[in-house]
Amino acid sequence: MTSQGAWAASTSPPPEESEWVARPRLAPSDFPTLLWRERTLMVGVFLVIFLIGAGVAMSLKKLYSAQSSVLVRLGQEYVYEPSAGDAARGALPANGQVLESETEIMGSDALKEKVIQDVGYARLHPSSARAFAAAGPARKQRMIAQAVLDMRRNLKIESAPDRPVIRLTYADPDPVNAALVLNTLLADYLVYRRAVLLAPTASALAQQRRSFEDRLGRADAAYQDFLSNNRIGDFEAEKTSLSELQAQIEQQRYAAAAQMKERAARLEGLQAGLGQLAPEVGLYRDIDNTGANKLLDLKLQREALLSRYRPDAQPVRDLDAQITQLSSALASGRAQGQGAARTGLNPVYQTLQTEKLQLAAEVAALRESFAALTEQSAELTERRLRLSRIEPRFQALSRDRDVLQTNVRDFTVKEEESQAAREISANTNDNIRIVQRASPPAAGRSLRKPVLALAFLFAAFSAICAGLLRMFLRPGLPTPASASRTLDLPVLGMAAVK
């Protein structure tokens, strides 16, 4: 093989005299020429890789894919029933979650192992049947695990969003085995899903219910002993009646206190009024009119004298003096005498005295009533305080008793419901419908052509990569154009080099 070298118009220093080494500068137009120089290497790499890929493709067997589909709807097993309490009772998952759950159950290794046991390892892997029959338990388990791994690769489970359908595809070199494995998988899945979704909880619920019943019996006995020791028939009723009775007594007590104060005030007022009244008063009194009559007689005498005398006569003036003196005495009261008078009991004084006695009696009665009501209120208060002291114990006993009664009732209902749901689910799968059962496929599918195509493409790509690697690793300047670009000098000539 010969190659062409390029030399420059000007001399360059010898390599031993200079440390500078030129790095070839290549252009895309140089690649075809350079790759053609490496054609032997590229053809060799291509043939090696392609022949290996062709051998792998020829060893592939034709696979027959059986198909089936399952309709999944929401069922009773997905309704949340808490073991204790009512928090989130009746909660439902989304349809996508139900599909994911059912898909996970279908793809579980435990279900695949059950299918292998039902179909038979020898039928699924006839080439390894004798080795499986002669193997020990540990080796059999490893061979079954390998068979599960092979089934996992050949089984395809698909589901689409917002579509309650799961599609299953199983590929096998034998079309009959493909359909048999898929149908067995569906049959075992209907049984296995009940074991997964419906765990046996009836016995646990019954055991818990019996435990609550025993605790309820002890709580009832403690509750009754408490009532008997404290001589209480109904705690709440007695507490309510004591509260109402004390409210009534307090109302009566306040009313008695108000009446007692009101009557005491009236009694005090009566006593003050009686101090200002006389026990006796005058019934009547005669008036003495002697002075007035005398004055009238004197006036009559004067009138009689005027008929005989002049007004300035001495007799008339004497009578006028007497009349003036007597009038002055009457006016000043000197000539007024006391007449006959009669006295008797004062009726106002008697009335006030009678009312005073009545008020004093009422005050005494109200005082006794107030004292009795105060004593009764103190007794009721003491009784209520006693109930208040023992109320925490009563509340604790009542709370424990009520909680245990509720738990016994709830667990009894849950036990019956769990038993009924398990019996119903053991006989039916209402929410799971097999839309299409698998049948032996008529046509198979082989991967020989895709593998050959991939082997060809990979071999070609590897050959080109090998040629490029060899091209870049060659020393020197491979073409005149790259020499001109690298040295930045014109190329004047080219000679063949052996």
Protein Blocks (a to p, Z undefined) as FASTA:
>chain_A
ZZdddddfbdcddfklpcbdcdddddfklmmmmmmmmmmmmmmmmmmmmmmmmmmmmmpc
cdddddddddddddfklpccdfedjehghiacdfklmmmmmmmmmmpmklmmmmmmmnop
klmmmmlmmmmmmpcfklmmmmmmmmmmmmmmmpccdddehiacdcdddddfblklmmmm
mmmmmmmmmmmmmmmmmccfklmmmmmmmmmmmmmmmmmmmmmmmmmmnopablmlmmmm
mmmmmmmmmmmmmmmmmmmmmmmmmmmmmmmmmmmpcfbdcfbdcddfklmmmmmmmmmm
mmmmmmmmcfkbmklmmmmmmmmmmmmmmmnopmpccddddddddfklmmmmmmmmmmmm
mmmmmmmmmmmmmmmmmmmmmmmmmmmmmmmmmmmmmmmmmmmmmmmmmmmmmmmmmmmm
mmmmmmocfkbccfbacdddfbdcdfklmmmmmmmmmmmmmmmmmmmmmmmmpgcjfbfk
lmmmmnopacfbdcddZZ
